[in-house]
């Protein structure tokens, strides 16, 4: 595995980062800014971000975009539609916006008309029902209208590869969330003063931030391997790599997000502080295609 990104992949990552920086929410109140959300939706549609997989994007490239969108809490649908896009070659022929299901709900469903349900290897389709608010204000789930109609059947290899991609995409979101929460805490530690000094100058705070950075670096490494494995390894091996990455990065992201709240002190427990949005998104992304430690045939502590 060559861990270096190609020039095209770096350009893709930089474009996603710029979009997220320019139009992602900069405060909790921005979540209600309909004009900003409309510009963000238009930018994603115009650039074709949700159709990356059918345009030939690799697992690494999907992960790069998902990571940058998680870093800045991009609050328009991406994960659901891009994972549905991967299934377009298995019976989807219309131009409606599709999303995917996790359990009994359509995830990332705002603006979607239809939902795909992968039941083992059987691909089913249904309509998106009423939206409802969940724990993560940056994403919206919906009910699934029944009955579902069969579309087709995937081979074991196709189903395995899609499952690996789904795990990688949600893991990349977790890594991005950890990076965003850590950056938020670091910037706050540079300006918040206590006893005449910035709190980042105190060893206790500096150590917390250093430990968070170490977790992020480990997460990036394990994510890159899993993203590469989606297209380079056999589906069962890719799923195994993605499960390991999901477990490691989920634990790391939760730790980094909780540390961010701790560094913010009392303000970190208020609604106005962005730190809780990162924690909420990390917890929800962990439960999208969840992985239990028992599913992995190697020891992780």
N, C-alpha and C positions, 0 to 999 in steps of 0.2 A: 504493500500500500504506500503510495506517494502522498504524504500529508500536505504537500504544497498545493495551494489553490492556483488554478490557471488564471490568466489575465481576464478571461471572460467571466469567471466565477467571482473574481475580485470586483469587477465592474458591476455585476449583478448585486453583490452584497452592498456595495457603496450606494447604488441606486435605491435599494430597499431602505438602507439606513437614512438616506437623505429624505425620502418620502416620509418615513416614520418621524424623523426629527422635525420636519416642516409641519406636518398635519396631525401627528399623534397628540393626545391630550397632555397639556402641561400642568393641569391642575384638576382637582375633582370636579370643579364647576364646569370645566370644558366638556365633560361627558354629556352635558345638556345643550351644547352649542350645535344646533342643527345645521347651521351654515358650514361649520368646519367639517362635520360628518358628511355632508353632501359633497364637499370638495374632495374629501378622502375617498368616498365611494367612486366618484367620477375618475379620480386618478387611478384607482385599482382597475376599473373597467377599461379605461383607455389603454393602460399599459399591458393588460392581459395577465395580471399577476395570478388570477384564479385559474388560469388555463395553462400554467407552466408545464404540468406533466404531459398533457397532450401535445404540447409544443416541443417535447423532447427533453425536458429538464431532468437531470439525474436526482437521486436521493440527496446528494450533497447540496445541490442547488436549492431544492425545496427546503432543506434544513437551514441554509444560510438566510433565506428570506424569512422563514418562520422565526428564527432567532432574533433578527433585527426588529420584526414586528412585535415580538414579545418584550423586547428591551424597552420600547417606548409605548407599550400598552395600546397598540393599534386596535381601535374599537369598532371596526367594521369586519364582516365575515371574511375569513381567509382559510383557516384550517379545514372547515367543513366543505366549502366549495372546491378547494384544491384536491382534497382526498376523493371527492366525488368525481372530479375531472379525471382522476387516474382510472376510473372505471368506465369512462365514456366509450372505450372500444368494446365493451361487453353488452351493448344493447341500447345505449343512450344516443339518440340521433337528433334530438331537438335542441333548441337554443334557450330553453328555460334554465333558470339558475337552480342547481341541485345542491343539496348538502347530504350529510351522512348521519346515521343513527349510532348512538352508543346506548345500549340497553333499550329502554322503551321511550327514548326521547330523541328528537332531531336536534343536533347541536349546531351552534354557530348559524342559526337558522334565519336571522333577520334578512328579509329580502329574497329568501328562497321560496320557490313554489312547490318543489317536490323533494322527497327524501329517499335515499337508497338504504336498504337494509341488507346486510350480508349475513345470512343465516347459514353458518358453516361454509358451504360452497355455493349455496343458492342465492342468487341476486334478485331481490324484490324491490318494488317501488311503491311509494305511497305519496299522499299529499301532506303538505305541512299544515298543521292545525294552528290553534291559537298560541301566540307567543306568551311566555311567562318569564318573569325576572328570577334569576338564580343568585347564587352567592357571589358571582363575578359580574360586576356592572359593565365590564367591557365586552361581554359576549352574551347573547340571548339564545335560549333554548326554546323549543316548541313541542307541542303534542304532535303525535303522528295519527293522521286520519286513517282509519281502516275501513274496508279490507285492503290488504296489500295485493298487488298483482305481480306474478312472476315475470322476470325479464329474461333470465338465462341462468346458466350454471358455469362457474369458473372451474378451471382445473385446480388440482391441489397446489401446483406451483404458483399459479396466478393468485390464488387466495392467500398463500403464504407471503408472497412478495408484497401484496397490498397491506397485509397486516404489519409487516416489517416497516413499510413506509408510514403507516398510521402511527406506529410507536415512535418512529424517528421524528415525525413532524411535531408530535406533542412533546417529545423530549427536547427538541430544539426550542420550542416555546418556553419550556422550563428554564433552559440555559439563558435565553434572552431575558426572562423575568429576573433571574438571579443577577445578571449583569446590570440591569436597570435599577434594581433595589440597592445593589452595592454602590453604584454611582451616586444615587440619591443620598445615601448615608454619608458617603465620602465628601460630597459637596457641602452637606450640612455640617460635618465635623470641621470643615475648613473655616466656617464663618461663625459658628455658635461659640460664644465665649463664656467661660466660667472662671471666676477668680482671676480675671484679667488675662486669661490665655484661651486660645481656641481649644475646644475639647479634643481635637485630633492630635494635639501635642501631648496628651496624657497617654501613658503607656497602656492603660487598660482599654481605652477606646482604640488605640492604634493596633493592638493585638487582635481585637475583634475583627477589625477591617482586614488585617493581613490574613487571618484564618479564612475569612470569606473569600478573599481573592484566590487563596490556594484551592478552595473547593471549586471555584469557578474554572480555574485552569484545568483541574482534573476532569470536570464535567465536559469541557470543550474537547478534550482528548478522546474520551469515551464516546461522545456524540459523533465526532468525525469518523471514527471507525465504524460505528453502526450505520451512519449515512452512506459511507462507501460500500458497506456490505449489502445494502438494498439491491444494487445492480451488479455487484461483483461476485457475490457468493450464492450458493444454493439457498433457496427460500428458507429451509429449516435453520441453516446456519445464520442467515440474516436476521431471522426472528429471535434467535438466541442472543445475538449481539445487541439487538434493539431492546430486548428485555433487560439485559444487564445495564445498558445505558439508562433505561427508564428508571430503574430502581435507584441507581447511584445519583442521577441528576435530580430526581424527585426529593430525595433526602437532602441533597446539597442545597437545592433551591429553597426548601422550607427553612433550613438553618440560616441561609443568607437573608431571607426576607424577615425572619424573626429578629435577627441581629440588627437589621436596618431600623426596625421599630424601636429596639432597645437603644440604639445610638441616638435616635431622635428624642429619647426621654419622654416626658409627659405629652409633648405635641404629637408624638408618634401614635398615640392612642386616640387621636381626634379624627373626625370624619374628614376634615379639610386636608390632612396630610396624605400625600400619595402613597405612603408606605403600605397602608392596609390594602390598597388596590393590588399591589404586587403580591402580597401574601394571598389574597383571595384568588388571584389568577393562578398562582402556583398550586394551590390546593385543588382547584377545579381541573387544571391540566393533568394533575397526578391521577385523577379519577377518570380521565378520558383514556380508554383502553388501559385500565389499571393492570399492574403486574404485581404478583405476590412473590415474596422471596422464595417460596417453595417451588415456584416454577423454574427456578434457575438451578442448574446442576453444578454450581460451584459456590464456595463460601464467600459471603459479603457481610461485613460488619458495619 
